[in-house]
Amino acid sequence: MKIVLPGGSGQVGRLLSRALSREGHACVILTRRPRPPDHALPGLRQVVWDGRTMGPWAGEIDGADAVVNLAGRSVDCRYNERNLEAMLRSRVDSTRVVGEAIAVAREPPPVWLQAGTATIYAHRLDAPNDELTGQIGGHEPDAPPLWRKSIEIAQAWEAGRAAAPTPRTRKIALRSAMTMSPDRGGVFHVLATLCRLGAGRQGDGRQFVSWIHEHDFVAAVRFLIGRDDLTGAFNLTAPHPLPNRDFIHAIHTALGRKLAVPLPVWMLEIGAFLMRTETELILKSRRVVPTRLLNSGFGFRYPAWPAAATELARRLHAGGET
């Protein structure tokens, strides 16, 4: 297949394009800042776009077999007015212009997978959120204003996909959790580094963590591309989210570390300020499950976190990506 990946130069895009290229697919990454070519992946190309306006890049979408739009400014930043606006605009503008390119294509792609986020759901400890009965967040009486902002961005992101006039293209929203891989700078790499330094549970440790192993993320994307009967929102999360205290404990176990000092909220706030990020990323309870994927017959290779953490720690020790 020819698969076009707008915004595919980020961590998730790199692991997805790497896997798909190795399977023999032709992957085209639309990026604002091309990287040096990877000669080990001859089926991978990069094309420049700005993520906002139509240009020659749109010709790559015409005749493609699938589009997987991953564009959007990283959420790993301080939630000030400037960054929140950049997060919103990068998501909404890229979704709009990808929809425009599909709409004018003579041979539009059969399927468009549009990145989204599991953050769209409500902060919950009592029950999981799924695509069928889950609570969209933003209305919790105790939710901090910044948490509501991130949910509003997630909703605007999905609204852009839904509004795009692409009647000949099947549309899917990927409500993704954290994608775990051993790649340097990825989420697992950062968490493993903190655990090696002795960091334990974060806050009271009761907040749920949703996650997905990179192999299952790639397999789920492949599954959704191939199933022409599936549309709408899908949660790309492992089926067993778990409380933060158990999540962090599993990483310590996988790394063979015993020292685990709990990190209270005040310490997390100081750390987030120094690292130019936000505590929402670790304190909000993301208890999200992939009901529609499971009901459609998708099978997870890593459904539970302890086994996934062990596999990731092994590859991290061996040098990272494979």
PAZAPA-4460 file (N, C-alpha, C; in steps of 0.05 Angstrom, whole numbers, plus 32768, in hexadecimal, padded with zeros to 4 digits):
% residues 322
    n_x    n_y    n_z   ca_x   ca_y   ca_z    c_x    c_y    c_z   seq   type   mol
   8011   7FE8   8000   8000   8000   8000   8011   8019   8000     1      M     A
   8006   802F   7FF7   8012   8049   7FFB   8002   8057   8012     2      K     A
   8011   805E   8027   8004   806A   803F   8011   8085   8043     3      I     A
   8000   809A   8045   8009   80B5   8049   8005   80BB   8067     4      V     A
   801B   80C6   8074   801A   80CC   8090   8020   80E9   8095     5      L     A
   800C   80FB   8094   8010   8116   809C   8019   8118   80B9     6      P     A
   802D   8128   80BF   8037   8129   80DB   8044   8110   80E4     7      G     A
   804E   8100   80D1   805A   80E6   80D8   8077   80E7   80E1     8      G     A
   8082   80FF   80E7   809E   8101   80EF   80A0   8101   810E     9      S     A
   808A   8100   811C   808B   80FE   8139   8092   80E1   8142    10      G     A
   8093   80DD   815D   809A   80C3   8167   8088   80AD   815E    11      Q     A
   806D   80B1   8160   805A   809D   8158   805B   8099   8139    12      V     A
   805E   80AE   812A   8060   80AC   810D   8078   809D   8105    13      G     A
   808E   80A1   8112   80A7   8093   810B   80A4   8075   8110    14      R     A
   8099   806D   8126   8097   8050   812B   8083   8044   8118    15      L     A
   806D   8052   8111   805A   8048   80FF   8065   8045   80E2    16      L     A
   8072   805A   80D9   807E   8059   80BE   8094   8045   80BC    17      S     A
   80A3   8042   80D1   80B9   802F   80D2   80AE   8012   80CE    18      R     A
   8099   800C   80DE   808D   7FF2   80DD   8080   7FED   80C1    19      A     A
   8071   8000   80B7   8063   7FFC   809E   8077   7FFA   8087    20      L     A
   808C   800A   8087   80A0   8009   8072   80AE   7FEE   8071    21      S     A
   80B3   7FE3   8089   80C0   7FC9   808A   80AE   7FB2   8080    22      R     A
   8094   7FB7   8080   8082   7FA4   8075   807F   7FA6   8057    23      E     A
   808C   7FBA   804B   808C   7FBD   802E   8079   7FD3   8024    24      G     A
   806B   7FE1   8036   805A   7FF7   802D   806A   8010   8027    25      H     A
   8060   8020   8015   806C   803A   800E   8060   804F   8020    26      A     A
   8070   805B   8031   8066   806F   8044   8071   808A   803C    27      C     A
   805F   809E   803C   8066   80B9   8036   805F   80CA   804F    28      V     A
   8074   80D6   805B   8070   80E7   8072   806E   8104   8069    29      I     A
   8059   8111   8071   8056   812E   806C   8061   813C   8085    30      L     A
   8075   814D   8081   8082   8159   8098   808B   8175   8092    31      T     A
   808C   8185   80A6   8097   81A1   80A3   80B6   81A1   80A3    32      R     A
   80C1   818D   80B1   80DF   818C   80B4   80E9   8170   80AD    33      R     A
   80F0   816B   8094   80F9   8151   808C   8113   8149   809C    34      P     A
   8114   812F   80A2   812C   8124   80AF   813E   8118   809A    35      R     A
   8157   8113   80A1   8169   8104   808F   815C   80EA   8087    36      P     A
   815E   80E2   806E   8151   80C9   8066   815C   80B0   8074    37      P     A
   814B   809D   8079   8153   8084   8085   8157   8070   806E    38      D     A
   8170   806A   8068   8176   8059   8051   816E   803C   8056    39      H     A
   8168   8035   806F   815F   801A   8076   8142   8016   806F    40      A     A
   8134   802C   8069   8118   802B   8063   8113   8038   8047    41      L     A
   811A   802B   8032   8118   8037   8017   80FB   803E   800F    42      P     A
   80E7   8032   801C   80CC   8038   8014   80C0   8050   8022    43      G     A
   80D1   805F   8031   80C8   8075   8040   80D1   808F   8033    44      L     A
   80BE   80A1   802E   80C5   80BC   8023   80BA   80D2   8034    45      R     A
   80C5   80EA   8032   80BC   8101   8040   80B5   8117   802D    46      Q     A
   809E   8124   8031   8095   813A   8020   808E   8151   8033    47      V     A
   8096   8169   802B   8092   8181   803B   8076   818B   8039    48      V     A
   806A   8192   804F   8050   81A0   8050   8051   81B4   8068    49      W     A
   803D   81C6   806A   803C   81D8   8080   8026   81D1   8094    50      D     A
   8016   81BD   808E   8001   81B5   80A0   7FE9   81C7   80A0    51      G     A
   7FE8   81DB   808E   7FD2   81EE   808F   7FC6   81F3   8073    52      R     A
   7FD7   81F3   805E   7FCD   81FB   8044   7FD3   81E5   802F    53      T     A
   7FC2   81E5   801A   7FC6   81D2   8005   7FDF   81D8   7FF6    54      M     A
   7FEC   81C3   7FEB   8004   81C7   7FDC   800A   81AE   7FCC    55      G     A
   8022   81AC   7FC0   8029   8194   7FB0   8026   817A   7FBF    56      P     A
   8029   817B   7FDA   8027   8163   7FEA   800C   8155   7FE7    57      W     A
   7FF7   8164   7FE0   7FDD   8158   7FDD   7FDC   8142   7FC7    58      A     A
   7FEE   8144   7FB4   7FF0   8130   7F9F   7FF7   8114   7FAA    59      G     A
   8004   8113   7FC1   800B   80FA   7FCD   7FF2   80EB   7FD7    60      E     A
   7FDE   80FA   7FDF   7FC5   80EE   7FEA   7FB4   80E3   7FD3    61      I     A
   7FB5   80F0   7FBC   7FA5   80E7   7FA5   7FB0   80CB   7F9C    62      D     A
   7FA0   80B7   7F9F   7FA8   809C   7F97   7FB4   808B   7FAD    63      G     A
   7FB7   8097   7FC5   7FC2   8088   7FDC   7FAE   8073   7FE5    64      A     A
   7FB8   805E   7FF3   7FA7   804A   7FFE   7F9C   8051   8019    65      D     A
   7FAA   8062   8028   7FA2   806A   8042   7FB0   8083   804B    66      A     A
   7FA3   8093   805B   7FAF   80AB   8067   7FAD   80A7   8085    67      V     A
   7FC3   80AB   8093   7FC3   80AA   80B1   7FCE   80C4   80BA    68      V     A
   7FBC   80D7   80C2   7FC4   80F2   80CA   7FCB   80F3   80E7    69      N     A
   7FE5   80F7   80ED   7FEF   80F8   8109   7FF8   8114   8111    70      L     A
   7FF2   8128   8100   7FFC   8143   8104   7FF0   8150   811D    71      A     A
   8000   815F   812B   7FF7   816E   8143   800E   8174   8155    72      G     A
   800E   818D   8160   8024   8195   8172   8024   8183   818A    73      R     A
   803B   817D   8195   803E   816B   81AC   802F   8177   81C4    74      S     A
   8023   8166   81D4   8015   816F   81EC   8029   8171   8203    75      V     A
   8042   8169   81FF   8056   816A   8214   8062   8186   8215    76      D     A
   8052   8198   8222   805A   81B4   8224   8049   81C1   823A    77      C     A
   8050   81DA   8241   8040   81E8   8254   8026   81F1   8246    78      R     A
   800F   81EF   8254   7FF6   81F6   8248   7FF0   8214   824C    79      Y     A
   8001   8224   8240   7FFC   8241   8240   7FEB   8247   8228    80      N     A
   7FE2   8260   8226   7FD0   8268   8210   7FDC   8263   81F5    81      E     A
   7FF6   826A   81F2   8003   8267   81D8   8005   8249   81D0    82      R     A
   800D   8238   81E2   8010   821C   81DC   7FF5   820E   81D7    83      N     A
   7FE1   8216   81E6   7FC7   820A   81E2   7FBC   8211   81C7    84      L     A
   7FC0   822A   81BF   7FB7   8233   81A4   7FC6   8224   818E    85      E     A
   7FE0   8220   8192   7FF0   8211   817F   7FE7   81F4   817D    86      A     A
   7FE0   81E8   8194   7FD6   81CC   8194   7FBC   81CA   8185    87      M     A
   7FAA   81DE   818A   7F90   81DE   817C   7F93   81E2   815E    88      L     A
   7FA2   81F6   8157   7FA4   81FD   813A   7FB3   81E7   812B    89      R     A
   7FC8   81DC   8136   7FD6   81C7   8127   7FC5   81AF   8122    90      S     A
   7FB3   81A9   8134   7FA1   8192   8130   7F8A   8198   811D    91      R     A
   7F7D   81AE   8122   7F66   81B5   8112   7F6E   81BC   80F6    92      V     A
   7F83   81CC   80F2   7F8B   81D4   80D7   7F95   81BC   80C7    93      D     A
   7FA5   81AA   80D3   7FAF   8193   80C3   7F98   8180   80BC    94      S     A
   7F85   817D   80CE   7F6E   816B   80C8   7F5E   8177   80B2    95      T     A
   7F59   8191   80B3   7F4A   819F   809E   7F57   819C   8083    96      R     A
   7F71   81A1   8081   7F7E   81A1   8067   7F81   8185   805C    97      V     A
   7F85   8171   806D   7F85   8155   8064   7F6A   814E   8059    98      V     A
   7F55   8156   8066   7F3A   8152   805C   7F35   815F   8041    99      G     A
   7F40   8177   803D   7F3E   8185   8024   7F4C   8176   800E   100      E     A
   7F64   816C   8014   7F74   815D   8000   7F66   8143   7FF8   101      A     A
   7F59   8136   800B   7F4A   811D   8005   7F32   8124   7FF4   102      I     A
   7F25   813A   7FFA   7F0C   8142   7FED   7F11   8148   7FCF   103      A     A
   7F28   8153   7FC8   7F2D   815B   7FAC   7F3C   8146   7F9D   104      V     A
   7F44   8130   7FAA   7F54   811C   7F9C   7F43   810D   7F87   105      A     A
   7F4E   8108   7F70   7F40   80F9   7F5B   7F3C   80DC   7F64   106      R     A
   7F50   80D1   7F72   7F4F   80B6   7F7E   7F54   80B9   7F9C   107      E     A
   7F3F   80C0   7FAB   7F43   80C4   7FC8   7F4A   80A9   7FD5   108      P     A
   7F59   80AA   7FEB   7F60   8092   7FF9   7F47   8085   8005   109      P     A
   7F46   806A   8005   7F2F   805D   8010   7F2A   8062   802E   110      P     A
   7F40   8068   803D   7F3D   806C   805A   7F50   8082   8064   111      V     A
   7F45   8091   8077   7F54   80A6   8084   7F53   80A1   80A2   112      W     A
   7F6A   809B   80AE   7F6C   8098   80CB   7F76   80B3   80D6   113      L     A
   7F66   80BF   80E8   7F6D   80D9   80F3   7F74   80D6   8110   114      Q     A
   7F8C   80DF   8117   7F95   80DE   8133   7F82   80EE   8145   115      A     A
   7F7F   80E4   815D   7F70   80F1   8172   7F7D   80E9   818C   116      G     A
   7F6E   80EB   81A2   7F7A   80E5   81BC   7F66   80DA   81CF   117      T     A
   7F6F   80C7   81E0   7F5E   80BC   81F6   7F59   80D1   820B   118      A     A
   7F67   80E8   820A   7F62   80FD   821D   7F46   8109   821A   119      T     A
   7F38   8103   8204   7F1E   810E   8200   7F0A   8105   8215   120      I     A
   7F10   80EE   8222   7EFE   80E3   8236   7F01   80F1   8252   121      Y     A
   7EED   80EC   8262   7EEC   80F8   827D   7F01   80EB   8290   122      A     A
   7F0A   80FA   82A3   7F1B   80F0   82B9   7F09   80DF   82CA   123      H     A
   7F0F   80C4   82CB   7EFF   80B2   82DA   7F10   809D   82E9   124      R     A
   7F07   8096   8301   7F12   8080   8310   7EFE   8069   8313   125      L     A
   7EE5   806F   830F   7ECF   805C   8316   7ECB   8047   8300   126      D     A
   7ECE   804F   82E7   7EC7   803C   82D1   7ED7   8044   82B8   127      A     A
   7EDB   8032   82A6   7EEA   8039   828D   7ED9   8047   8279   128      P     A
   7EE6   8056   8268   7ED9   8064   8251   7EDF   8054   8238   129      N     A
   7EC9   804E   8228   7ECD   8043   820E   7EBE   8054   81F9   130      D     A
   7EBF   804B   81E0   7EB4   805B   81CA   7E95   805A   81CB   131      E     A
   7E89   8047   81D9   7E6C   8043   81D8   7E5E   8052   81EF   132      L     A
   7E6A   8051   8207   7E5C   805C   821E   7E6E   8070   822E   133      T     A
   7E86   8074   8224   7E99   8085   8233   7E90   80A2   8236   134      G     A
   7E99   80AF   824B   7E92   80CB   8250   7EA7   80DD   8244   135      Q     A
   7E9E   80EF   8231   7EB0   8103   8227   7EB5   8117   823D   136      I     A
   7ECE   811F   8241   7ED5   812F   8258   7ECF   814D   8254   137      G     A
   7ED7   815C   8269   7ED3   8179   8268   7EBE   8183   827B   138      G     A
   7EAD   8171   8285   7E97   817A   8296   7E9A   8171   82B3   139      H     A
   7EB0   8164   82B9   7EB4   815C   82D5   7EB7   8175   82E6   140      E     A
   7EA8   8176   82FD   7EA9   818E   830E   7EC4   8194   831A   141      P     A
   7ED5   817F   831D   7EEF   8184   8329   7F06   8185   8314   142      D     A
   7EFF   8185   82FB   7F14   8185   82E6   7F21   81A1   82E4   143      A     A
   7F3B   81A3   82E6   7F48   81BD   82E3   7F43   81C8   82C7   144      P     A
   7F43   81E3   82C5   7F3D   81F0   82AB   7F50   81E6   8295   145      P     A
   7F69   81E1   829B   7F7C   81D8   8286   7F74   81BD   827B   146      L     A
   7F69   81AC   828C   7F60   8191   8284   7F49   8194   8270   147      W     A
   7F38   81A7   8276   7F21   81AC   8263   7F2B   81B6   8249   148      R     A
   7F40   81C6   8249   7F4A   81D1   8230   7F54   81BB   821E   149      K     A
   7F63   81A7   8229   7F6D   8191   8219   7F57   8181   820D   150      S     A
   7F40   817E   821C   7F29   816F   8211   7F1C   817F   81FB   151      I     A
   7F1A   8199   81FE   7F0F   81AA   81E8   7F1F   81A7   81CF   152      E     A
   7F39   81A6   81D1   7F4A   81A3   81BA   7F45   8187   81AD   153      I     A
   7F43   8173   81BE   7F3D   8158   81B3   7F23   8157   81A4   154      A     A
   7F0F   8165   81AF   7EF4   8165   81A2   7EF6   8174   8187   155      Q     A
   7F04   818B   8187   7F06   819A   816E   7F15   818A   8159   156      A     A
   7F29   817A   8161   7F38   8169   8150   7F26   8155   8142   157      W     A
   7F15   8148   8152   7F02   8134   8146   7EED   8141   8135   158      E     A
   7EE4   8159   813D   7ED0   8167   812D   7EDA   816D   8111   159      A     A
   7EF4   8174   810F   7EFF   817A   80F5   7EFE   8162   80E2   160      G     A
   7F04   814B   80ED   7F02   8132   80DC   7EE6   812D   80D4   161      R     A
   7ED3   812F   80E7   7EB7   8129   80E1   7EAC   813C   80CC   162      A     A
   7EB5   8155   80CC   7EAA   8169   80BA   7EB5   8167   809E   163      A     A
   7ECB   8159   809A   7ED8   8158   8080   7EC6   814A   806B   164      A     A
   7EC2   8156   8054   7EB0   814A   8040   7EBF   8136   802F   165      P     A
   7EC1   811D   8039   7ED0   8108   802B   7EBE   80EF   8027   166      T     A
   7EA9   80F1   8017   7E95   80DB   8015   7EA1   80C1   800B   167      P     A
   7EB7   80C2   7FFC   7EC2   80A9   7FF1   7ED9   809E   8003   168      R     A
   7EDD   80AA   801A   7EF3   80A1   802C   7EE8   809B   8047   169      T     A
   7EED   8083   8051   7EE6   807A   806B   7EF7   8089   8080   170      R     A
   7EEA   8093   8095   7EF8   80A3   80A9   7EF8   8096   80C4   171      K     A
   7F0F   8095   80D1   7F12   8089   80EC   7F21   809D   80FE   172      I     A
   7F17   80A0   8116   7F25   80B0   812A   7F34   809E   813D   173      A     A
   7F4E   80A3   8140   7F5F   8093   8152   7F61   80A1   816D   174      L     A
   7F52   8097   8180   7F55   80A2   819B   7F6B   8093   81AA   175      R     A
   7F83   809C   81A6   7F9B   808D   81AF   7FA3   8094   81CB   176      S     A
   7FAC   8080   81D9   7FBA   8084   81F3   7FD8   8087   81ED   177      A     A
   7FE8   8088   8202   8005   808A   81FF   800F   8071   81F1   178      M     A
   801E   8075   81DB   802A   805E   81CD   8045   8059   81D8   179      T     A
   8049   8040   81E1   8061   8039   81EF   8075   802A   81DD   180      M     A
   808D   8036   81DB   80A3   8029   81CC   80BD   8030   81DA   181      S     A
   80D2   8021   81D4   80EC   8027   81E2   80FC   803D   81D4   182      P     A
   80F0   804B   81C0   80FF   805F   81B2   8108   8076   81C5   183      D     A
   811F   8080   81C1   812A   8095   81D2   8118   80AE   81D0   184      R     A
   8111   80B9   81E7   8100   80D1   81E7   80E2   80CB   81E8   185      G     A
   80DA   80B1   81E4   80BE   80A9   81E5   80B5   80A8   8202   186      G     A
   809B   80A3   8206   808F   80A3   8220   809C   808E   8232   187      V     A
   809F   8076   8228   80AA   8061   8238   80C7   8067   8240   188      F     A
   80D6   8071   822D   80F2   8078   8233   80F3   808C   824A   189      H     A
   80E2   80A1   824A   80E1   80B5   825F   80D9   80A9   8279   190      V     A
   80C4   8098   8279   80BB   808C   8292   80D0   8079   829D   191      L     A
   80DD   806A   828C   80F1   8057   8295   8109   8067   82A2   192      A     A
   8110   807D   8296   8125   808E   82A1   811E   8097   82BD   193      T     A
   8105   80A1   82C1   80FC   80AA   82DB   80FC   8093   82EF   194      L     A
   80F3   807C   82E7   80F2   8065   82F9   810F   805C   8301   195      C     A
   8121   805D   82EF   813D   8057   82F5   8149   806A   830A   196      R     A
   813E   8082   830A   8147   8096   831E   8139   8093   8338   197      L     A
   8126   8080   833A   8118   807B   8353   80FD   8087   8356   198      G     A
   80F2   8093   8340   80D7   809F   8341   80C2   8089   8343   199      A     A
   80AF   808C   8356   8099   8079   8359   807F   8084   834E   200      G     A
   8069   807C   835B   804F   8084   8351   804D   80A3   8351   201      R     A
   803A   80AC   8340   8037   80C9   833C   801D   80D2   8348   202      Q     A
   801E   80E6   835A   8006   80EE   8368   7FFE   80D8   837C   203      G     A
   7FE4   80D3   837E   7FDB   80BE   8390   7FDC   80A2   8382   204      D     A
   7FE2   80A2   8368   7FE5   8089   8359   7FCB   807C   8352   205      G     A
   7FB4   8088   8358   7F9A   807B   8352   7F91   8081   8335   206      R     A
   7F9B   8096   8329   7F93   809C   830E   7F9B   8086   82FA   207      Q     A
   7F88   8080   82E8   7F8D   806A   82D5   7F9F   8074   82BE   208      F     A
   7FAF   8061   82B4   7FC0   8066   829D   7FB7   8054   8286   209      V     A
   7FB1   8060   826F   7FAC   8051   8257   7FC4   8052   8245   210      S     A
   7FCA   803D   8237   7FE3   803B   8228   7FDE   8027   8211   211      W     A
   7FF1   8026   81FE   7FF0   8011   81E9   800D   800C   81E1   212      I     A
   8014   7FF2   81DE   802E   7FEB   81D5   8031   7FF1   81B7   213      H     A
   8049   7FF9   81AF   804C   8001   8193   8044   7FEC   817F   214      E     A
   8049   7FD2   8185   8041   7FBD   8173   8023   7FBC   816F   215      H     A
   8014   7FC0   8185   7FF7   7FC0   8183   7FED   7FD9   8175   216      D     A
   7FFA   7FF0   8179   7FF2   8008   816B   7FF4   8004   814D   217      F     A
   800B   7FFA   8144   800F   7FF6   8127   7FFB   7FE1   811D   218      V     A
   7FF7   7FCC   812C   7FE4   7FB7   8124   7FC8   7FC1   8122   219      A     A
   7FC1   7FD3   8135   7FA6   7FDE   8135   7FA2   7FF1   811C   220      A     A
   7FB6   8001   8116   7FB4   8012   80FE   7FB1   8000   80E5   221      V     A
   7FC1   7FEC   80E3   7FC0   7FD9   80CC   7FA4   7FCC   80CB   222      R     A
   7F9A   7FC4   80E2   7F7F   7FB7   80E4   7F69   7FCA   80DA   223      F     A
   7F6A   7FE3   80E3   7F55   7FF6   80DC   7F57   7FFE   80BE   224      L     A
   7F6F   7FFF   80B3   7F71   8005   8097   7F65   7FEE   8087   225      I     A
   7F68   7FD6   8090   7F5F   7FBF   8080   7F42   7FB8   8083   226      G     A
   7F34   7FC2   8098   7F18   7FBC   809C   7F06   7FD2   8091   227      R     A
   7EFC   7FCE   8078   7EED   7FE3   806B   7ED1   7FE6   8076   228      D     A
   7ECA   7FD6   808B   7EAF   7FD8   8097   7EB0   7FE9   80B1   229      D     A
   7EC7   7FF4   80B8   7ECA   8002   80D1   7ECE   8020   80CD   230      L     A
   7EBF   8030   80DC   7EC1   804D   80DB   7EBD   8058   80F7   231      T     A
   7EC2   8072   80FA   7EBD   807F   8114   7ED5   807E   8127   232      G     A
   7ECF   8082   8141   7EE4   8084   8155   7EEC   8068   815F   233      A     A
   7F06   8065   8162   7F12   804C   816E   7F26   8054   8183   234      F     A
   7F24   8048   819B   7F38   804D   81AF   7F51   803B   81AA   235      N     A
   7F68   8047   81A6   7F80   8038   81A2   7F8F   8037   81BD   236      L     A
   7F85   8025   81CE   7F8F   8021   81E8   7F90   8003   81EE   237      T     A
   7FA2   7FFA   81FF   7FA1   7FDE   8208   7F88   7FDA   8219   238      A     A
   7F7E   7FC1   821A   7F64   7FBD   8228   7F65   7FBE   8246   239      P     A
   7F7D   7FC1   8252   7F7F   7FC0   826F   7F8E   7FD8   827A   240      H     A
   7F81   7FF0   827B   7F8E   8006   8289   7F91   8000   82A6   241      P     A
   7FA3   800D   82B4   7FA8   8006   82D0   7FB0   801F   82DF   242      L     A
   7FAC   801F   82FA   7FB4   8037   830A   7FD1   803D   8307   243      P     A
   7FD7   8056   830A   7FF2   8060   8306   8006   8052   8319   244      N     A
   7FFE   804C   8332   8010   803E   8344   8018   8023   833A   245      R     A
   8005   8014   832D   800B   7FFA   8322   801B   7FFC   8308   246      D     A
   8015   8011   82F9   8022   8016   82DF   8040   801B   82E4   247      F     A
   8046   802D   82F7   8062   8033   82FE   8070   801C   830B   248      I     A
   8062   800D   831C   806E   7FF5   8328   8077   7FE1   8313   249      H     A
   8067   7FDD   82FE   806E   7FCA   82E9   8087   7FD3   82DA   250      A     A
   808B   7FED   82D7   80A4   7FF6   82CA   80BC   7FF0   82DC   251      I     A
   80B9   7FF6   82F6   80CF   7FF0   8308   80D5   7FD2   8308   252      H     A
   80C1   7FC1   8308   80C6   7FA4   8307   80D4   7F9D   82ED   253      T     A
   80CB   7FA8   82D6   80D7   7FA1   82BD   80F5   7FAA   82BB   254      A     A
   80FB   7FC0   82C9   8116   7FCA   82C9   8128   7FBD   82DF   255      L     A
   811B   7FAE   82F1   812A   7FA2   8307   8131   7FB6   831D   256      G     A
   8121   7FCB   8320   8127   7FE0   8334   8113   7FDD   834B   257      R     A
   811D   7FE3   8363   810C   7FE1   837B   8105   7FFC   8387   258      K     A
   8117   800F   8386   8112   8029   8392   80FD   8038   8382   259      L     A
   80E7   8040   8390   80D1   804E   8383   80C6   8062   8396   260      A     A
   80CF   807B   8394   80C6   8090   83A6   80AD   809E   839A   261      V     A
   8097   809D   83A9   807E   80AB   839F   8083   80C8   839A   262      P     A
   8077   80D2   8384   8079   80EE   837C   805F   80FD   8382   263      L     A
   805E   810D   8397   8045   811C   839D   803F   8131   8387   264      P     A
   8027   813B   8387   801E   814D   8373   802F   8166   8373   265      V     A
   8036   8171   838A   8046   8189   838B   8061   8185   837D   266      W     A
   806D   816E   8381   8087   8168   8374   8083   8165   8356   267      M     A
   806D   8159   834E   8067   8157   8331   8064   8172   8324   268      L     A
   8057   8184   8332   8052   819F   8327   806D   81AD   8323   269      E     A
   807F   81AB   8336   8099   81B7   8333   80A8   81AA   831C   270      I     A
   80A8   8190   831A   80B5   8182   8305   80AA   8189   82EA   271      G     A
   808F   818B   82E8   8083   8191   82CE   808A   81AE   82C6   272      A     A
   808C   81C0   82D9   8094   81DB   82D2   80B1   81DC   82C7   273      F     A
   80C3   81CD   82D5   80DE   81CD   82CC   80E2   81C0   82B1   274      L     A
   80D2   81AB   82AC   80D4   819C   8293   80C2   81A8   827D   275      M     A
   80B5   81BE   8283   80A4   81CC   826F   808E   81B9   8265   276      R     A
   8080   81AC   8277   806A   819B   8270   8053   819F   8284   277      T     A
   803F   818D   8284   8028   8190   8296   8022   8176   82A5   278      E     A
   8019   8179   82BE   8012   8162   82CE   7FF9   8154   82C4   279      T     A
   7FE9   8161   82B4   7FD1   8155   82A8   7FD7   813B   829A   280      E     A
   7FEF   813A   828E   7FF7   8122   827E   7FFA   810A   8290   281      L     A
   7FFE   810D   82AA   8002   80F6   82BC   7FED   80F4   82D2   282      I     A
   7FDF   810A   82D8   7FCC   8109   82EE   7FB0   8104   82E6   283      L     A
   7FA9   810B   82CD   7F8E   8105   82C3   7F8A   80E7   82C0   284      K     A
   7F74   80DC   82CA   7F6E   80C0   82C8   7F63   80BA   82AD   285      S     A
   7F73   80AB   829D   7F6B   80A3   8282   7F64   8085   8282   286      R     A
   7F4C   807F   828B   7F44   8063   828C   7F33   805C   8273   287      R     A
   7F41   8055   825E   7F35   8052   8244   7F3A   8036   8239   288      V     A
   7F25   802A   822E   7F27   800F   8224   7F1E   800D   8207   289      V     A
   7F29   7FFA   81F7   7F24   7FF9   81DA   7F0D   7FE6   81D2   290      P     A
   7EF5   7FEC   81DC   7EDE   7FDA   81D7   7ED9   7FD5   81B9   291      T     A
   7EDA   7FE9   81A9   7ED4   7FE5   818C   7EE9   7FD4   817E   292      R     A
   7F02   7FD8   8185   7F17   7FC7   8179   7F13   7FAA   8181   293      L     A
   7F0E   7FA5   819B   7F09   7F8A   81A4   7EF1   7F7D   8197   294      L     A
   7EDB   7F8D   8196   7EC2   7F83   8189   7EC6   7F7D   816B   295      N     A
   7ED9   7F8A   815F   7EDE   7F86   8142   7EF1   7F6F   813D   296      S     A
   7EFB   7F62   8152   7F0C   7F4B   814F   7F2A   7F50   8150   297      G     A
   7F32   7F68   8158   7F4F   7F6E   815B   7F5A   7F60   8173   298      F     A
   7F71   7F54   8170   7F7E   7F46   8187   7F98   7F55   818F   299      G     A
   7F9B   7F5A   81A8   7FB2   7F68   81B2   7FC9   7F55   81B8   300      F     A
   7FE0   7F5C   81AF   7FF8   7F4D   81B6   8001   7F52   81D3   301      R     A
   7FFD   7F6B   81DB   8004   7F73   81F7   7FEC   7F80   8204   302      Y     A
   7FD9   7F70   820F   7FC2   7F7B   821B   7FC7   7F85   8238   303      P     A
   7FDB   7F7B   8246   7FE0   7F82   8261   7FFB   7F90   8264   304      A     A
   7FFD   7FA3   8276   8015   7FB4   8278   802E   7FA6   8283   305      W     A
   802D   7F94   8297   8046   7F88   82A0   8055   7F7A   828A   306      P     A
   8048   7F6B   8279   8056   7F5D   8263   8061   7F71   824F   307      A     A
   8051   7F86   8249   8059   7F9A   8236   8072   7FA9   8241   308      A     A
   8071   7FB1   825B   8087   7FBF   8267   80A1   7FAE   8267   309      A     A
   809E   7F95   826B   80B5   7F83   826B   80C2   7F82   824F   310      T     A
   80B1   7F7F   823A   80BB   7F7E   821F   80C8   7F98   8217   311      E     A
   80BC   7FAF   821F   80C8   7FC9   8218   80E2   7FCE   8227   312      L     A
   80E3   7FC6   8240   80FC   7FC9   8250   8113   7FB8   8244   313      A     A
   810C   7FA1   823A   8121   7F90   822E   812C   7F9D   8215   314      R     A
   811B   7FA8   8204   8125   7FB6   81EC   8133   7FD0   81F3   315      R     A
   8129   7FDE   8207   8137   7FF6   820F   8153   7FF0   8219   316      L     A
   8156   7FDB   8228   8171   7FD3   8231   8183   7FCB   8219   317      H     A
   8176   7FBF   8205   8186   7FB6   81ED   818D   7FCD   81DA   318      A     A
   8182   7FE5   81E0   818A   7FFB   81CF   8174   800A   81C1   319      G     A
   815A   8004   81C8   8144   8014   81BD   8135   8006   81A7   320      G     A
   8130   8015   8192   811E   800C   817D   8128   7FF3   816F   321      E     A
   8116   7FE3   8165   811D   7FCC   8155   810B   7FCB   813C   322      T     A
***
